[in-house]
Amino acid sequence: MTFPTTAVELGMADLTVYSTTWCGFCRRLKLQLDQAGIAYDEIDIERTPDAARFVESANGGNQTVPTLAFRDGTTLTNPSLAEVRSHLAA
């Protein structure tokens, strides 16, 4: 499934973080990304229905966050900072 006009497609950042405002795992990962100097764009799936559908398509129908979408079209769900770094280096 393609989610149009994301930062991944626009080339603005190497990854897009799909999250919610109340998600502790999202807050922790975004803080780690910020501290590591890794640029990302964020989309709140509760405010963007198409983003929620994209997250569901990446997670077997579940709205599991954080879900990260990378420039190469792959996704990771609730990854560690080490997993993100490894994926970006590949």
FENZIPE-V168575 format. One record per backbone hydrogen bond with DSSP energy under -1.0 kcal/mol. CO is the residue of the C=O (numbers start at 0). NH is the residue of the N-H. If there is no record, write none. Layout:
BEGIN
CO/NH, CO/NH
END
This chain:
BEGIN
5/9, 6/10, 6/11, 13/70, 14/40, 15/68, 16/42, 17/66, 18/44, 22/26, 23/27, 24/28, 25/29, 26/30, 27/31, 28/32, 29/33, 30/34, 31/35, 32/37, 33/36, 40/16, 42/18, 43/46, 47/51, 48/52, 49/53, 50/54, 51/55, 52/56, 53/57, 55/60, 58/61, 61/63, 65/77, 66/17, 67/75, 68/15, 69/72, 73/69, 75/67, 79/83, 80/84, 81/85, 82/86, 83/87, 84/88, 85/89
END
